[in-house]
Each structure stands twice: as C-alpha cells, then as structure tokens.
C-alpha cells in the first residue's frame, strides 16, 4: 500500500507587515518566516485550506521529484529552504496580482518548479 506522495512547494512572496494576525499565524504554521522561503508540505486537505487563507502572500504548486532532488543536493535534507530572489525577476505584473492575471500570487500548478529553478 505504498502510494506515491505528492508534495506542494510553498514560497512566501510578500512580507507579513500589515497582515492580519490570523494570516501571520497560518504562515508560521506553514514554516514561512521570511520572504523567498520555500516550505515543502505533503499535499493534504488541511494544507490546502491553510494555503487558501494565505493565497495573497504566497505562491504554491506541485513539486516534481527532480526539483526536490536538486534542492536536497544544494541545501541538504530539510523541509524549509531560504532561496535567493529569482533570476530575471518575478512575473511581469509583480507580486500584488494573482498568477492567473499575470502576477505571482496563488496556485500555479507545475509552474512552481520553473520558479524554484530560477531561485536556486
């Protein structure tokens, strides 16, 4: 019964200054302290619910095994990584717009892997 587990990569894009206490607490539970921090979480309903609450501060998506292996090789075996800002910058519309409208925030499916590659 060993199913392949899916993992989500969550990157804190915006700072927590001015955020509601509820959002700050959720970010802390997700282990996101500073901007450009990547946290790897198992894909569960609980984590998805927390991500809906903080979608205006983070970007997230499904991680590929190759990217996880590269992260472990570069930074060691852990679940939280402090990454550099992305080479070439974020998407065209910046860090205040959702991904669907050309920005960075929210759910981005498999495209999170490309962003992480730019940040390693």
N, C-alpha and C positions, 0 to 999 in steps of 0.2 A: 503493500500500500504506500509506496514512496512516490508521492506526486511531486512534480517539479514545482517549486515555489516561485511565485512571481514577486519581484521586488519593485518598489517605487523609489525613484530618486527625487528628493525634495530640496530645492535651493531657495534660501532666503534672499530675495532680490532687493526689497526695500527695508529701510530701518524701522525700528519699533517705536520711534519717537512719535507721540501723539496717538498711538493706538489705544484702543480700549483695553482694560485690564484682562478681560476675557480672552482677547486675541493674544496678548502677551503671555498669558498662562498656557494657552494652546501651543504657541511657538516654543515655549520652554519644554512642554511635554514631547514635542517633536524633536527636541535637542537642537534647535536652531537659535544660536545666541547672537552671532554677528552676520553681517551681510556677506554674501558669497560663500556661505557654509552649505555643504551638501550633507544631508542625512539620508541614510538608506533604511527603508522600512519595508516589512512584509506587507503585501497588498491584502488588507483586510477591510471589512466594513467600518470598523472603528477608526482606522487611519483615514479612510476616505471621508468620513464625517468630519474629522478634525481638519482635513485639507479644505473642505468646503467652507469652513469657518474662517480660514486664513488665506483664502484664494487671492485676496487683494494685496498680499505681501510676499507670496511665494510663487514659484513655477515648479511643476512636477510632471512626471510621466514614467512609463515603464522602462526599466533598465535592461539592457542587453547583457548577456554573460561576458562578452568580450570587453565591454566598458568596465564592468565590475572587476574583472581580472586585471585590467590596466590600472585601475585605482588602487587595488591591493598591492600591485607591484611597485607603484610610485609612492604610496603613502603608508603602506603596511596594512595589517589585518585589523580593521576597526569599522565602525558604522557611521562615523561623522568625520568629514574631511573639510579643511579650510582651503578653499580653492582661490586661484587668482582671478581677477576680473577677466572676462572673455576677450581673447584677441579679436580685434575688429569691432568690439562693442556688442551691445545687445541689439535686438531687432530695431528696425527703422523708427517705429513710433515710440520707443522708450519704455521706461519702467512704470508708467502710470496707466497703460492701456492693456486690456486682455489680449491673450495670444491670438484669438480669433479675429481681432481687429487690427492685427499687425504689431502689437506690443509684445510684452514679455510675460505678463502675469497669467496664472491659472494653468489649466491642464493642457499639455502639449503632446500627448501620446508618445510615440517613439522619437520624436524630435529632441527630447531631453538629452539623448545620447550625443547628438551633434553639439549641443551647448556645452556639455561636460567635456567633450574633446577639446573645445576651444578654451576651456578654463584650466585644463591640466597643465 
